[in-house]
Every structure is written in C-alpha cells, then in structure tokens.
Amino acid sequence: MNKPTAESIRRRGRVFPEIQWTEEQKAQHRARQQAFYERCWAIYEQLKPKLLDKYYGWYIAIEPDSGDYFIDPDQEVASRKAREKYPNVIHHIFGINETGVSGRI
C-alpha cells in the first residue's frame, strides 16, 4: 500500500518581491513610453500618405532614432527586419491604415 505524500505548499505572490517600483518610477516609465510612442507616431504620420494606397493593411516597424522603417504584410516579419538591422533597439509597430492600429477587437 502506498503512503500518501505531503502536498507541497503553493506560494503566491510576486516573483521578485524585492523589486518594487515607487510611484515616481512608474510615472517616469510611463513618460518615457509616451515620448517614445510620440516620436514613432510623428514618423508614421509623415509616411502615412505615401504608404496608404500601396500598402494598406500591411505593417510598419519604425525605429525612431534613425527614422528607418520596415514594411511587410506580416507583423512578425516586419518586426524581424527591424531587429536584424537594429538588434538592441526597441521599435514600434503600426498597422498601415487610417488609425495606425494593428490587430482586431
């Protein structure tokens, strides 16, 4: 006859409880994200009139520091192209349409 084994205790909580952001750090992070988005959005708005007719429904990955952009019908491929040229830089993906939104609700 088998003896019942003791169940392990499930520990719930943060993975790294020692890492806690203050409200100031959270606000700074949000501000950096918003500034990055606005830089990318400005580039997208400049390119949109040229791209809308030919590439409607495609995706564009924008690297705001250089102003380079990568277009592809597949979101993952556009992102991969950006990562290949700029491996350690964050880029932003937009859908080439009237709103710039990629994805569906």
Secondary structure, DSSP 8 states (H G I E B T S, - for coil): ------------S-SSTT----HHHHHHHHHHHHHHHHHHHHHHHHHHHHHTTTSTT-EEEEETTTTEEEEESSHHHHHHHHHHHSTTS--EEEESSSS---S--
